[in-house]
Structure formats: structure tokens, C-alpha cells
Amino acid sequence: MDRQLSIFATIKGIGSASGLWLKQNLLYLIGDNSAYLYEYNTVNKSLTKIQILKDAKALVNIAKADKPDFEVLCHYQNTLYILGSGSTANRNLMIAYNLETKKITPHQLSSVYAAIKKTCAIDDDNLNIEGAVFDGNNWFLFNRGNGNATKNGVIKIYGDNLAAIEKIEFTSIVLLKTNQKLASFTDAVLHQNQLYFIAAAEDTTSTYHDGEILGSYIGSLNADTLSLNFTKQISTHQKFEGITFLKQNTNAIEFLLCEDRDTAILETVIYKLVLAQ
């Protein structure tokens, strides 16, 4: 499967980007250290900031110890869901943003993440939710296995309400290894019953501290069975943290990707990834 990576857009005003979702010509982005949801118009290149945290000590480049660590941006119908990673006690917040009414609704996920840890045997040092898909019936949370227990896998939560969990299942997914380090999930998106994911290999065994980037990958899982279809490397030096579907034709499927460069520079590059069919 051939793949081609190119620059789609350069957006000034956003620092680190950890999740994105495209609706027609509007590209929504989040950063793990920002109090804003960003709306970027791909036609006129304008950027709108939507403040989703009201009591943040800072609005952009929030200190690492204080940041909400919003690693997940997913959607269902007219609602965007922004989730904290759960990697520390202050990273358990979910924000629901209604695209029509513009209403912002916070939800505390502490009890949900506690139930996940207990049911899936994931301790405090190994929970790190980096991607999510909600299909209207069930939630799929992608745990990045970059902790010391390498708990890389998909947490399936049955039911449409995260606050009223019916059933939890954890499926371990072992990906490729680079320089003796396993690649682990950084985001996912649902398209035609396939869970397309991106993953990164990093020289660290911590969900909190970053390490040397060893490469990024794309792959897919069957949404019904969670069986692994393929994994392909897309970069040797970049850490992609967000993926959204762009378009598909008979010859190729295209996605947009964002990367978290872990710098204070307020500029984000969005990449287009083309996979030949």
C-alpha cells in the first residue's frame, strides 16, 4: 500500500495540535495545552478561537503540570467531544461542544476512567487515552501503550452514555516495533466500518514525559472484530497526534494529520496523507 505525505495547510495562532476533525471547509483542532477549540476555514484561511475552559490559569501554552491534556477530538452527529487523556488526576475532563447551538457542556470522567482501570487492569501509570470514536451506540477509546506495561489497545465501552457504563472490554493491539520500541496509538477515526489509527514510537516508558521520536504509522482495525488489517510507517521523525478523514475515490483514501511538536511556537502544520487503494 503506497502512501504519500504532503503539507495541506500552515495555521498561525495554534501551538501544539493533538486532534482534528473536518466538516466540509471547516477544520476543528484542539491542543493538549490550550483552553481553546479552534475552527479553521480552509477556504478563506481564517481562524476562530472558541474558549472551552473558563477557569484556566492560561489560555494557550498552559504549563504541563496544569494542562487538561486534551488528546481526543471526535464527533457524532452535531456534537464534538473533547477528552482529556486521563494520564494524571487533573486530565479527566470531557467537553461536549454542540456545533449548532454552540453550547459548551463539561463532563467529569474520573469515575469512567476509574472503572476502566479496574476492569481492564490498567494502573495509574499506564492509562493514556489518545484517541476515541463514538458511533452512536458504543465508544472506542484508544489507550496509548507507551507506559511501562505497554497496555496498547482499544477500550470498548458499550452504550451511548459514558456516564452510565453498561460493559467494558479491553482488546490488546500489538503494533510494529522500531529500535526495540513498540509503536502505540495516538488517534483514530471511523470510516466505512474501519477504525483507521495513527501510532508513534517514542524512546520513553512514561505517559507523562516525552522521548525521542522514532517514527509514526498508520493502520486500520475492523470495527466489529478489532482485528488488525495493516500497519505502515509514514514518517521516521514526526509524531502525528491527530487524524481525520478527507476524501476517498476508487484509487485512494485521504486523511488529514496534525503533529504535536512540543514547542511554544504558535504555528501548526496540517499534513495530507494519501493511501493508494
Sequence and secondary structure as in RCSB ss.txt:
>XXXX:A:sequence
MDRQLSIFATIKGIGSASGLWLKQNLLYLIGDNSAYLYEYNTVNKSLTKIQILKDAKALVNIAKADKPDFEVLCH
YQNTLYILGSGSTANRNLMIAYNLETKKITPHQLSSVYAAIKKTCAIDDDNLNIEGAVFDGNNWFLFNRGNGNAT
KNGVIKIYGDNLAAIEKIEFTSIVLLKTNQKLASFTDAVLHQNQLYFIAAAEDTTSTYHDGEILGSYIGSLNADT
LSLNFTKQISTHQKFEGITFLKQNTNAIEFLLCEDRDTAILETVIYKLVLAQ
>XXXX:A:secstr
  EEEEEEEEEET     EEEEETTEEEEE TT SEEEEEETTT  EEEEE  SS S SSS  TTT   EEEEEE
ETTEEEEEE  SSTT  EEEEEETTT  EEEEE HHHHHHHHHHHT  TTT  EEEEEE SSEEEEEE   STT 
  EEEEEESS TTS  EEEEEE    EETTEE EEEEEEEETTEEEEEEEEEE S SSS  EEEEEEEEEEETTT
  EEEEEEEESS  EEEEEEEEE SSEEEEEEEE    S  EEEEEEEEEE 
